């Protein structure tokens, strides 16, 4: 098995909207104790893992409601391609122009032992909040590899 075949894969939807102040994208702040006090590098495109036999587009649409508790928006998908994060995960994303109220989010959750070694299992939100961010702010806080999606979206909009 090649390293690329063994890599975990995620797919997601990057929502964007046009405002009087420019383009904004909807990003999620990762939940759980590791990211609670972090800002830079702690934001992500709403996404989730999928198996190799599932089409990435289907996974992106399935994961959106799992992450946000809201149906995926209709709209023409703009393929943004793949990026490889520093952890080796390959992320595929599509941009969709839509407006969504972040306060309507009902995040999915995960459980983990916390504190480590304590034997106590706690539940945490996958994303503890989502926000509309302008492109400069999004670049400052997004996982570094995912900033390529912003570049590709901007190129598409030219």
LOLUMGU-785211 format. One record per residue (C-alpha): residue in three letters; x, y, z. Coordinates in Angstrom, 3 decimals. Example, Ala and Ser with C-alpha at 12.3 -4.5 7.8 and 13.67 -1.06 7.14 Angstrom:
2
+------+----------+----------+----------+
: type :     east :    north :       up :
+------+----------+----------+----------+
:  ala :   12.300 :   -4.500 :    7.800 :
:  ser :   13.670 :   -1.060 :    7.140 :
+------+----------+----------+----------+
! end
This chain:
158
+------+----------+----------+----------+
: type :     east :    north :       up :
+------+----------+----------+----------+
:  unk :    0.000 :    0.000 :    0.000 :
:  unk :    1.404 :    3.407 :   -0.966 :
:  unk :    1.528 :    6.225 :    1.596 :
:  unk :   -1.161 :    8.157 :   -0.333 :
:  unk :   -3.455 :    5.120 :   -0.251 :
:  unk :   -2.959 :    4.799 :    3.498 :
:  unk :   -3.602 :    8.510 :    4.170 :
:  unk :   -6.864 :    9.496 :    5.797 :
:  unk :   -9.179 :   11.476 :    3.570 :
:  unk :  -11.712 :   14.164 :    4.422 :
:  unk :  -14.155 :   16.075 :    2.265 :
:  unk :  -15.999 :   19.281 :    2.978 :
:  unk :  -17.925 :   22.306 :    1.806 :
:  unk :  -16.517 :   25.821 :    1.995 :
:  unk :  -19.480 :   28.181 :    2.020 :
:  unk :  -18.886 :   31.703 :    0.768 :
:  unk :  -20.976 :   34.836 :    0.463 :
:  unk :  -20.475 :   38.231 :   -1.120 :
:  unk :  -20.951 :   41.224 :    1.170 :
:  unk :  -20.520 :   44.973 :    0.848 :
:  unk :  -17.102 :   44.437 :    2.467 :
:  unk :  -15.986 :   41.631 :    0.149 :
:  unk :  -16.144 :   37.857 :    0.190 :
:  unk :  -16.600 :   35.973 :    3.458 :
:  unk :  -16.197 :   32.245 :    4.096 :
:  unk :  -17.832 :   30.084 :    6.750 :
:  unk :  -15.233 :   28.313 :    8.896 :
:  unk :  -15.487 :   26.205 :   12.019 :
:  unk :  -13.341 :   26.396 :   15.144 :
:  unk :  -12.294 :   22.878 :   16.116 :
:  unk :  -13.784 :   21.684 :   19.384 :
:  unk :  -12.185 :   19.818 :   22.236 :
:  unk :   -9.489 :   20.603 :   24.760 :
:  unk :   -6.559 :   20.815 :   22.319 :
:  unk :   -7.993 :   23.819 :   20.468 :
:  unk :   -9.940 :   25.551 :   23.259 :
:  unk :   -7.429 :   28.380 :   23.715 :
:  unk :   -6.039 :   28.464 :   20.170 :
:  unk :   -7.050 :   30.670 :   17.297 :
:  unk :   -4.414 :   30.493 :   14.543 :
:  unk :   -4.449 :   27.047 :   12.961 :
:  unk :   -7.549 :   25.982 :   14.910 :
:  unk :  -10.144 :   26.785 :   12.218 :
:  unk :  -11.188 :   24.488 :    9.410 :
:  unk :  -13.492 :   23.975 :    6.471 :
:  unk :  -16.454 :   21.922 :    7.811 :
:  unk :  -15.442 :   18.436 :    6.708 :
:  unk :  -15.223 :   14.823 :    7.722 :
:  unk :  -13.480 :   11.582 :    6.938 :
:  unk :  -14.659 :    9.085 :    4.386 :
:  unk :  -13.674 :    5.674 :    3.072 :
:  unk :  -12.016 :    5.180 :   -0.350 :
:  unk :  -15.142 :    3.571 :   -1.832 :
:  unk :  -17.321 :    6.648 :   -1.121 :
:  unk :  -17.253 :    9.511 :   -3.646 :
:  unk :  -15.720 :   12.623 :   -2.053 :
:  unk :  -18.664 :   14.824 :   -3.118 :
:  unk :  -21.128 :   12.480 :   -1.400 :
:  unk :  -18.958 :   12.529 :    1.730 :
:  unk :  -18.787 :   16.339 :    1.744 :
:  unk :  -22.587 :   16.586 :    1.593 :
:  unk :  -22.997 :   13.867 :    4.245 :
:  unk :  -20.473 :   15.433 :    6.602 :
:  unk :  -21.900 :   18.958 :    6.461 :
:  unk :  -24.987 :   18.110 :    8.538 :
:  unk :  -22.910 :   15.851 :   10.803 :
:  unk :  -20.586 :   18.761 :   11.577 :
:  unk :  -23.119 :   21.613 :   11.699 :
:  unk :  -26.500 :   19.984 :   12.270 :
:  unk :  -27.819 :   21.809 :    9.211 :
:  unk :  -28.588 :   20.528 :    5.711 :
:  unk :  -25.964 :   21.173 :    3.054 :
:  unk :  -26.895 :   24.206 :    0.976 :
:  unk :  -28.031 :   23.971 :   -2.600 :
:  unk :  -25.967 :   25.861 :   -5.073 :
:  unk :  -23.471 :   25.269 :   -7.824 :
:  unk :  -20.405 :   23.522 :   -6.359 :
:  unk :  -17.015 :   24.937 :   -7.316 :
:  unk :  -14.370 :   22.190 :   -7.114 :
:  unk :  -11.391 :   23.408 :   -5.076 :
:  unk :   -9.373 :   20.209 :   -5.423 :
:  unk :   -7.237 :   18.560 :   -2.762 :
:  unk :   -4.630 :   19.669 :   -0.253 :
:  unk :   -2.444 :   17.569 :    2.008 :
:  unk :   -2.228 :   18.763 :    5.608 :
:  unk :    0.936 :   18.424 :    7.705 :
:  unk :   -0.612 :   15.400 :    9.456 :
:  unk :   -0.812 :   13.662 :    6.062 :
:  unk :   -4.601 :   13.893 :    5.773 :
:  unk :   -5.822 :   14.632 :    2.264 :
:  unk :   -8.707 :   17.116 :    2.214 :
:  unk :  -10.978 :   17.663 :   -0.792 :
:  unk :  -13.299 :   20.675 :   -0.826 :
:  unk :  -15.961 :   22.386 :   -2.884 :
:  unk :  -17.031 :   26.001 :   -2.529 :
:  unk :  -20.763 :   26.730 :   -2.529 :
:  unk :  -22.213 :   30.231 :   -2.502 :
:  unk :  -24.801 :   30.358 :    0.260 :
:  unk :  -25.795 :   32.324 :    3.325 :
:  unk :  -26.243 :   30.431 :    6.566 :
:  unk :  -26.962 :   31.637 :   10.090 :
:  unk :  -24.103 :   30.387 :   12.304 :
:  unk :  -26.300 :   30.610 :   15.409 :
:  unk :  -28.489 :   27.824 :   13.970 :
:  unk :  -25.593 :   25.348 :   14.173 :
:  unk :  -26.055 :   22.225 :   16.291 :
:  unk :  -22.613 :   20.596 :   16.271 :
:  unk :  -21.885 :   16.910 :   16.142 :
:  unk :  -19.861 :   15.552 :   19.053 :
:  unk :  -17.043 :   13.136 :   19.781 :
:  unk :  -15.849 :   11.459 :   22.976 :
:  unk :  -12.325 :   11.075 :   24.276 :
:  unk :  -10.510 :   10.382 :   27.502 :
:  unk :   -9.855 :   13.723 :   29.178 :
:  unk :   -7.701 :   14.557 :   30.940 :
:  unk :   -5.389 :   12.015 :   29.335 :
:  unk :   -4.707 :    9.063 :   31.564 :
:  unk :   -7.590 :    9.941 :   33.902 :
:  unk :   -9.926 :    7.164 :   32.774 :
:  unk :  -12.687 :    9.775 :   32.422 :
:  unk :  -14.432 :    9.998 :   29.058 :
:  unk :  -15.878 :   13.354 :   28.083 :
:  unk :  -17.951 :   14.543 :   25.136 :
:  unk :  -16.854 :   17.541 :   23.048 :
:  unk :  -18.332 :   19.322 :   20.012 :
:  unk :  -16.653 :   18.600 :   16.662 :
:  unk :  -16.795 :   22.375 :   16.042 :
:  unk :  -17.387 :   24.638 :   19.015 :
:  unk :  -18.437 :   27.577 :   16.812 :
:  unk :  -18.698 :   28.644 :   13.197 :
:  unk :  -18.285 :   32.158 :   11.892 :
:  unk :  -18.288 :   34.135 :    8.689 :
:  unk :  -14.772 :   35.508 :    8.235 :
:  unk :  -13.352 :   37.846 :    5.631 :
:  unk :  -10.554 :   36.396 :    3.530 :
:  unk :   -7.724 :   38.070 :    5.489 :
:  unk :   -9.029 :   36.842 :    8.836 :
:  unk :   -9.697 :   33.383 :    7.378 :
:  unk :   -6.074 :   33.150 :    6.157 :
:  unk :   -4.815 :   34.105 :    9.615 :
:  unk :   -6.700 :   31.359 :   11.476 :
:  unk :   -7.256 :   28.527 :    8.989 :
:  unk :   -5.175 :   25.344 :    9.059 :
:  unk :   -2.208 :   26.347 :    6.902 :
:  unk :   -2.708 :   23.781 :    4.104 :
:  unk :   -6.382 :   24.725 :    3.753 :
:  unk :   -5.509 :   28.336 :    2.870 :
:  unk :   -4.906 :   26.957 :   -0.632 :
:  unk :   -8.698 :   26.568 :   -0.884 :
:  unk :   -9.041 :   30.333 :   -0.332 :
:  unk :   -6.541 :   31.000 :   -3.139 :
:  unk :   -8.452 :   28.695 :   -5.479 :
:  unk :  -11.783 :   30.304 :   -4.566 :
:  unk :  -10.383 :   33.771 :   -5.218 :
:  unk :   -8.989 :   32.591 :   -8.570 :
:  unk :  -12.403 :   31.190 :   -9.503 :
:  unk :  -14.088 :   34.507 :   -8.656 :
:  unk :  -11.822 :   36.587 :  -10.941 :
+------+----------+----------+----------+
! end
